[in-house]
Structures are given as structure tokens and as C-alpha cells.
């Protein structure tokens, strides 16, 4: 990956929900009430995957 692309910071303590349909991502925010938190949340939709596809 080149320097002009951003990378997501490694997760030290948290949860990853991966390989879900893009249209479901924002529904999960509401379901888990993540819009009501002051904690850091990173969301990536339709991100390319180099190694595992």
C-alpha cells in the first residue's frame, strides 16, 4: 500500500464485524446504539481487500 492511502489503526481492544452487506452497515449502528456513544468508531464500507479478498 502506498503512502497516499489511509490505513485503519490496529484494534487493541474492540470488536470487528466483517463481511456484511454494505446496506446493513448503518442498520448495525442503530441496532447496537453506536450513534449514542462517545467512544471512537471506525466504519469502512466497500473497502478493497488485497490479501484475502
Buried (B, 14 or more C-beta within 10 A) or exposed (E): EEEEEEEEEEEEEEEEEEEEEEEEBEEEBEEEEEEEEEEEEEEEEEEEEEEEE
